[in-house]
């Protein structure tokens, strides 16, 4: 994701009595940068705001740019809410699962209902499930660096050929290596298995559960739960 793709974070609400309210933020303003860095998402925003001195670059509702200097307690919230948690766009799903509820939506609904999210940031922030099939190396590095744990992962099957056939994606077969990565990083996931008769049930389901159980060990088990 390039810096050009990061959009200013549009503000939708300002908490009464908050720091943001005191310095004059209003709904419709947009946050561009914090201490010279453009946040990609709500995770970056929270990380960058964990400082005692902030310099914010802001564009107001009329398109005028401002610089705002703030001194605060390191864990004090600014009191801003944004129209989206993702300032650089949604990472969408590149799989074709037979049970996908998005693909089963009736026509004629609002556009947002047809977006197939597979975004690790929404998984960390809100507990939505992802498959890990669309992550580039820099995203894995970011997960490790920011300690984004737990994530919620749609495993479905651990046998490479079974999972690849189910998700219709050859990259889906890397799941055991990915679980080993979480274990090595001491990060956790909550696993999900949607059972499809004739595809990942029976002996395949038994193998999946046994594989996941192998990662449910130690003080920080890589697989915290299975649903």
C-alpha positions as CSV (number, residue, x, y, z in Angstrom):
1,X,0.0,0.0,0.0
2,X,1.6,3.3,-1.1
3,X,1.5,6.6,0.8
4,X,-0.5,8.0,-2.1
5,X,-3.3,5.6,-1.4
6,X,-3.7,6.7,2.2
7,X,-6.7,9.1,2.3
8,X,-7.1,11.8,5.0
9,X,-9.2,10.3,7.9
10,X,-12.6,12.0,7.8
11,X,-13.9,12.9,11.3
12,X,-17.5,12.1,12.0
13,X,-17.8,12.9,15.7
14,X,-15.9,14.8,18.4
15,X,-16.4,13.8,22.0
16,X,-17.7,16.7,24.2
17,X,-15.1,17.9,26.7
18,X,-12.3,16.0,24.9
19,X,-8.9,17.4,23.8
20,X,-10.2,17.5,20.2
21,X,-13.2,19.5,21.3
22,X,-11.0,22.0,23.2
23,X,-8.7,22.7,20.2
24,X,-11.7,23.2,17.9
25,X,-12.1,19.9,15.9
26,X,-15.4,19.6,14.1
27,X,-17.2,16.8,12.2
28,X,-16.2,17.1,8.6
29,X,-12.6,17.9,9.4
30,X,-10.0,15.4,8.2
31,X,-6.8,14.2,9.8
32,X,-3.8,14.0,7.4
33,X,-0.8,13.2,9.6
34,X,0.4,12.8,13.1
35,X,4.0,13.8,13.9
36,X,4.7,13.7,10.2
37,X,3.3,10.2,9.6
38,X,0.1,9.5,7.7
39,X,-1.9,6.8,9.5
40,X,-3.1,3.9,7.4
41,X,-5.9,3.0,9.7
42,X,-7.2,3.2,13.2
43,X,-4.4,1.0,14.5
44,X,-1.8,3.5,13.3
45,X,-3.8,6.3,14.7
46,X,-3.9,4.8,18.2
47,X,-0.2,3.9,18.0
48,X,0.9,7.4,16.8
49,X,-1.3,9.1,19.4
50,X,0.4,7.3,22.3
51,X,2.7,10.2,22.8
52,X,2.8,13.2,25.0
53,X,3.5,15.7,22.2
54,X,1.6,15.6,19.0
55,X,1.7,17.7,15.9
56,X,-1.4,17.1,13.7
57,X,-1.9,18.1,10.1
58,X,-5.6,18.7,9.5
59,X,-7.8,19.8,6.6
60,X,-11.0,21.5,7.7
61,X,-14.4,21.1,6.1
62,X,-13.7,24.0,3.8
63,X,-10.5,22.4,2.5
64,X,-8.1,24.7,4.5
65,X,-5.0,23.1,6.0
66,X,-4.0,23.6,9.6
67,X,-1.3,22.5,12.0
68,X,-2.3,21.7,15.5
69,X,0.1,21.2,18.4
70,X,-1.1,19.2,21.4
71,X,0.4,18.3,24.8
72,X,-1.3,15.5,26.7
73,X,-0.9,12.4,28.9
74,X,0.6,9.6,26.9
75,X,-2.5,7.4,27.2
76,X,-5.1,10.2,26.9
77,X,-7.5,9.9,24.0
78,X,-8.1,12.8,21.7
79,X,-11.8,12.1,21.4
80,X,-12.1,11.7,17.6
81,X,-14.3,9.3,15.7
82,X,-13.8,8.5,12.0
83,X,-16.1,7.4,9.2
84,X,-14.0,4.3,8.7
85,X,-11.3,2.4,10.5
86,X,-9.3,2.0,7.3
87,X,-7.8,5.1,5.8
88,X,-6.2,3.3,2.9
89,X,-9.0,1.1,1.7
90,X,-10.3,-2.4,2.5
91,X,-8.3,-5.5,1.8
92,X,-10.8,-7.7,0.0
93,X,-11.1,-11.4,-0.2
94,X,-9.5,-13.3,-3.2
95,X,-11.1,-16.7,-2.4
96,X,-14.3,-18.3,-3.7
97,X,-15.7,-20.4,-0.8
98,X,-18.9,-22.3,-1.6
99,X,-20.6,-21.0,1.6
100,X,-19.7,-17.3,1.2
101,X,-22.6,-15.3,2.5
102,X,-21.6,-12.2,0.4
103,X,-21.9,-14.2,-2.8
104,X,-25.4,-15.3,-1.7
105,X,-26.6,-11.7,-1.1
106,X,-29.6,-10.8,-3.3
107,X,-29.1,-8.1,-5.9
108,X,-30.2,-4.5,-5.4
109,X,-28.8,-3.9,-1.9
110,X,-26.4,-1.1,-0.9
111,X,-22.8,-1.4,-2.3
112,X,-21.2,-2.0,1.1
113,X,-23.1,-5.3,1.5
114,X,-21.2,-6.8,-1.5
115,X,-17.7,-6.0,-0.2
116,X,-15.8,-9.2,0.7
117,X,-13.5,-8.1,3.5
118,X,-10.5,-10.3,4.3
119,X,-8.6,-7.6,6.3
120,X,-6.4,-8.4,9.3
121,X,-7.0,-5.0,10.7
122,X,-10.7,-5.5,11.0
123,X,-10.0,-8.9,12.5
124,X,-7.8,-7.3,15.2
125,X,-10.1,-4.3,15.8
126,X,-13.5,-6.0,15.6
127,X,-13.1,-9.7,15.6
128,X,-14.0,-10.4,12.0
129,X,-12.6,-13.5,10.4
130,X,-9.9,-13.6,7.7
131,X,-8.2,-16.4,5.7
132,X,-4.6,-15.0,5.6
133,X,-4.4,-15.7,1.9
134,X,-3.9,-12.1,0.7
135,X,-1.2,-10.9,3.1
136,X,2.0,-9.5,1.6
137,X,5.3,-9.9,3.6
138,X,5.1,-6.3,4.8
139,X,1.7,-7.0,6.4
140,X,3.1,-10.0,8.2
141,X,6.0,-7.8,9.4
142,X,3.5,-5.2,10.7
143,X,1.4,-7.8,12.5
144,X,4.6,-8.9,14.3
145,X,5.9,-5.4,15.0
146,X,2.6,-4.0,16.4
147,X,1.8,-7.3,18.2
148,X,-1.7,-7.5,16.6
149,X,-3.1,-10.3,18.6
150,X,-5.4,-12.1,18.7
151,X,-6.6,-12.4,15.1
152,X,-9.6,-14.4,14.0
153,X,-8.8,-16.9,11.3
154,X,-11.1,-19.0,9.0
155,X,-9.1,-22.2,8.9
156,X,-11.7,-24.6,7.7
157,X,-9.1,-27.3,6.9
158,X,-5.4,-27.8,7.6
159,X,-4.6,-30.2,4.8
160,X,-3.1,-28.0,2.0
161,X,-5.0,-29.7,-0.9
162,X,-8.3,-29.7,1.0
163,X,-8.1,-26.0,2.1
164,X,-7.0,-24.9,-1.4
165,X,-9.9,-26.7,-3.0
166,X,-12.4,-25.3,-0.4
167,X,-11.2,-21.7,-0.8
168,X,-10.3,-22.1,-4.5
169,X,-7.0,-20.5,-3.9
170,X,-3.6,-22.2,-4.1
171,X,-2.2,-19.9,-1.4
172,X,-4.7,-21.4,1.1
173,X,-2.5,-24.4,1.4
174,X,0.1,-22.5,3.5
175,X,-2.1,-22.5,6.7
176,X,0.2,-24.9,8.8
177,X,3.2,-22.7,8.0
178,X,1.2,-19.7,9.0
179,X,0.1,-21.2,12.3
180,X,3.8,-22.1,13.0
181,X,4.6,-18.4,12.3
182,X,2.1,-17.3,14.9
183,X,3.5,-19.7,17.4
184,X,7.1,-18.5,16.8
185,X,6.0,-14.9,17.2
186,X,4.0,-15.7,20.4
187,X,0.9,-14.3,18.8
188,X,-2.6,-15.9,19.0
189,X,-5.5,-16.7,16.7
190,X,-9.1,-17.8,17.3
191,X,-9.8,-20.4,14.6
192,X,-13.1,-21.1,12.8
193,X,-14.0,-24.2,10.9
194,X,-17.1,-24.2,8.6
195,X,-17.8,-27.8,7.8
196,X,-18.9,-28.6,4.2
197,X,-20.2,-32.2,3.7
198,X,-18.0,-34.1,1.4
199,X,-15.2,-31.6,1.4
200,X,-13.7,-31.0,4.9
201,X,-15.8,-33.2,7.1
202,X,-15.1,-36.8,8.4
203,X,-11.5,-37.7,8.5
204,X,-10.5,-34.3,7.1
205,X,-12.2,-32.6,10.1
206,X,-10.4,-35.0,12.5
207,X,-7.1,-34.1,11.0
208,X,-7.9,-30.3,11.2
209,X,-8.8,-30.5,14.8
210,X,-5.8,-32.6,15.7
211,X,-3.5,-30.1,13.9
212,X,-5.1,-27.2,15.6
213,X,-4.7,-28.9,19.0
214,X,-1.0,-29.1,18.4
215,X,-0.9,-25.3,18.4
216,X,-2.9,-25.1,21.6
217,X,0.1,-25.5,24.0
218,X,2.2,-23.4,26.3
219,X,1.5,-20.2,28.1
220,X,0.6,-18.4,24.9
221,X,-1.0,-21.0,22.6
222,X,-1.0,-19.9,19.0
223,X,-4.5,-21.3,18.6
224,X,-6.5,-20.0,21.6
225,X,-9.8,-21.5,20.6
226,X,-11.7,-23.3,17.8
227,X,-15.3,-22.7,16.8
